[in-house]
Amino acid sequence: MSRIAITGATGLIGGALASSLEADGHTVHPITRSPDAAGPDGIVWDVEGGSIDAARLEGVDAVVHLAGEPIGDARWSTSTKQRIHRSRELGTTLLATTIAGLDRPPEVLVSGSAVGYYGDRGDEILTEDAGPGDDFVARFCQAWEAAADPAREAGIRVVHPRTGVVIASDGPLLEKLELPFKLGVGGKVGSGQQYVPWISLEDLVRALRFLIDHDLEGPVNLAGPVQVTNEEMSRTLGRVLRRPTVFRIPVFAIRLLYGEMGVSLAAVSQRVVAEKLAQAGFEFRHRTVEEALRVALDRPAAA
């Protein structure tokens, strides 16, 4: 059995990953800011202070780095943007530099990223070979990935899961959309033609474990195998909830309510293809967005 250290182990994705690993007998070492919450297997770090208990990382088999300031919780002020960027760059640099200097470093660092790396790209098909965008999210994703270079240069296999929108019962997408759709006022955003890269939480956890166990490196897109537009996703959610989707939400309304953050998360288009996963033989359990939504919302398909 393996020993795996995880940052963000109490979050939506990290918590699900930790539970999956522990259920199979692996030892999970949560990397946490709180000494009181660390427990016997925990590893304490202080990103702003630049410190981490390096001795407790000696001999772990893998490190999965998922921690970072949430990007969708509030409007993006200048200070909020700085916190988002800084939390990812500083945390990744601290972790990568530390494991690079260990006597017994991990075999792999799975260091998070996001499909936001690609920016707003219309209907262009985006494999891992596609270049970066030039908006705020794209720029901090580039810095986020580059911050892992010390581990790469030390010969550690480094993988960057560029994750799409996670479909989960308590995930941010459904937390924002479920109520208005249930009230019958849900619908597409703008033209609805923007592509939304999605992945179920179960498949995301399975994919992260696949990245730990298989010889992949560099960026790997984590998005479901069938690409859908915002309009298609909205219609599907309405069908699953048995609610109409006749309303259209103007982009200017999103901007008024949520500013740049809302537009960036709801109106950009990224037609992401998980090419590396497919080539490596990974098989999605939830192949359509309807399957993922029905599982997340506990709405079985009609017999």
QUINORFEN-V890012 format. One record per pair of residues at least 24 apart in sequence whose C-alpha atoms are under 6 Angstrom apart, sorted by the first residue. I is the first residue (numbers start at 1). J is the second residue. D is the distance in whole Angstrom. If there is no record, write none. Layout:
((I | J | D) (I | J | D))
This chain:
((1 | 26 | 5) (2 | 26 | 5) (3 | 27 | 5) (3 | 28 | 6) (3 | 60 | 5) (3 | 61 | 5) (4 | 28 | 5) (4 | 29 | 6) (4 | 60 | 6) (4 | 61 | 6) (4 | 62 | 5) (4 | 63 | 6) (5 | 29 | 4) (5 | 30 | 6) (5 | 63 | 5) (6 | 30 | 5) (6 | 31 | 6) (6 | 63 | 6) (6 | 64 | 5) (6 | 65 | 6) (7 | 31 | 5) (7 | 65 | 5) (7 | 66 | 5) (7 | 67 | 5) (8 | 66 | 5) (8 | 67 | 4) (17 | 205 | 5) (47 | 91 | 5) (58 | 104 | 5) (59 | 104 | 5) (60 | 106 | 5) (61 | 106 | 5) (61 | 107 | 6) (62 | 106 | 5) (62 | 107 | 6) (62 | 108 | 5) (63 | 109 | 5) (64 | 109 | 6) (64 | 110 | 5) (64 | 111 | 6) (65 | 111 | 5) (65 | 112 | 6) (66 | 112 | 5) (75 | 258 | 5) (75 | 259 | 6) (75 | 261 | 6) (76 | 261 | 6) (85 | 140 | 6) (88 | 144 | 6) (89 | 144 | 5) (89 | 147 | 6) (92 | 147 | 6) (92 | 148 | 6) (93 | 147 | 5) (96 | 148 | 5) (96 | 150 | 6) (96 | 151 | 5) (97 | 150 | 5) (100 | 151 | 5) (100 | 154 | 5) (107 | 156 | 6) (108 | 156 | 6) (108 | 157 | 5) (108 | 158 | 6) (109 | 158 | 5) (110 | 158 | 6) (110 | 159 | 5) (110 | 160 | 6) (111 | 160 | 5) (112 | 160 | 5) (112 | 161 | 5) (113 | 141 | 6) (113 | 160 | 6) (113 | 161 | 6) (113 | 162 | 5) (114 | 162 | 4) (114 | 163 | 4) (115 | 162 | 5) (115 | 163 | 6) (115 | 164 | 6) (117 | 141 | 5) (120 | 268 | 5) (120 | 269 | 5) (121 | 269 | 6) (121 | 270 | 6) (122 | 269 | 5) (123 | 271 | 6) (125 | 271 | 5) (126 | 271 | 6) (126 | 272 | 5) (126 | 273 | 6) (127 | 273 | 5) (127 | 275 | 6) (158 | 217 | 5) (159 | 217 | 4) (159 | 218 | 5) (159 | 219 | 6) (160 | 218 | 6) (160 | 219 | 4) (160 | 220 | 6) (161 | 219 | 6) (161 | 220 | 5) (161 | 221 | 6) (162 | 220 | 6) (162 | 221 | 5) (162 | 222 | 6) (163 | 222 | 5) (164 | 197 | 5) (164 | 198 | 5) (164 | 223 | 5) (165 | 197 | 6) (165 | 198 | 4) (166 | 198 | 6) (166 | 199 | 5) (166 | 200 | 6) (166 | 201 | 6) (167 | 199 | 6) (167 | 200 | 5) (167 | 201 | 6) (168 | 201 | 6) (168 | 296 | 5) (169 | 296 | 5) (169 | 297 | 6) (184 | 243 | 6) (184 | 244 | 6) (185 | 247 | 6) (186 | 245 | 5) (187 | 234 | 6) (187 | 245 | 5) (187 | 247 | 5) (187 | 248 | 5) (188 | 230 | 6) (188 | 231 | 5) (188 | 234 | 6) (188 | 248 | 5) (189 | 248 | 6) (189 | 249 | 5) (190 | 249 | 6) (190 | 250 | 5) (190 | 251 | 5) (192 | 230 | 5) (192 | 231 | 4) (193 | 229 | 5) (194 | 229 | 5) (194 | 230 | 6) (194 | 269 | 4) (195 | 228 | 6) (195 | 229 | 4) (195 | 230 | 6) (195 | 269 | 5) (195 | 270 | 5) (195 | 271 | 5) (196 | 229 | 6) (196 | 230 | 6) (197 | 223 | 6) (197 | 272 | 6) (198 | 223 | 5) (198 | 224 | 6) (199 | 223 | 5) (199 | 224 | 5) (200 | 292 | 5) (221 | 274 | 5) (222 | 274 | 6) (223 | 274 | 6) (225 | 287 | 6) (226 | 288 | 6))
